[in-house]
Amino acid sequence: MEPDGVAKAAGWKVGDVIVAIDGKELEGMRDLFSAVQDGSPRKTIVIERKGRRVSTTVDWSGTPGEAEREARRREREARQ
């Protein structure tokens, strides 16, 4: 976990496990990457910590790569 990263800012701790993003339960890493890349950079993320679920909000806007993700999202929407 990066000292100045979004996970730290959201209050996550080493050992936390992401189990859902924006209300969708994750079944694997592919779901995680897809959920992070789709839609708004602001996400509601549920983590599991020591057997308990905790809901947090993370905002990836302004992080490296966000501009590229936003451009890809707009391209996908334009094709639909």
N, C-alpha and C positions, 0 to 999 in steps of 0.2 A: 504494500500500500504506500502510495507516494505521500510524503508529509504535507504537500500543498494540493493534493488531489481532491476530486469530488467525493470519493468514498470517505476520506477522513473528515471532510466538511459536513457530510451527512451523519457523522457519528458512528460509522461502521468500525468494527474492530476485527483484528486478525481472527480468523475462524468463523466469521459470519458467513452464512450461505444464502445466496439469492435464490428465492423459491418462486417469486411471482413478480411480474412487471405489468403495471397498469391493469391489474385484475386478471391477468392470464398466468396460470400456473406454468412453470417451465419444466420441460421434460429432458432437456439436455442443452449443451453448449450452443447448438444451432438456434434453438429458441431464444437463448440469451442474446446472441449477436443480432438476430433478426429484430427482436423487440427494441434493442438499443438503437438500431439504425432507422427504424420506421417511426414516422410521426414526429412529434415535438421533442426537442432536446430535454424538456422537463418531464420526468417520469416519477410515478409513485412505485416504489420498490419495496417488496416485503422480503425481509431477511429472516433467517432462523438463527437464533443465538441461544445456545444452551437449552435447546428444546422448546423455546418460546418464539413466537412470531412477532416481529416488530415492523411496523410500516414507516418508511422514510420517503422523503422527496429529494430527488437529485436533479440538478440542472447542468447538463453537459454543454450548454451554449458557452462559447468562448474557449472551449478546450481544443487542443490540437486535433484536427480532423473533422471538427463539427461542420465547417464550411463545405467540405467535400461531401459529407453525409447529406447535408441539406440540399446540395446541388443534385445528387443522385435521387433523392426523394422527389424533388420537383420534376425531374425528368420522367420518373415512373408515373407520377400523377398526370403529366402532360400526355403520355401515351395512352392513358385509359379513356 
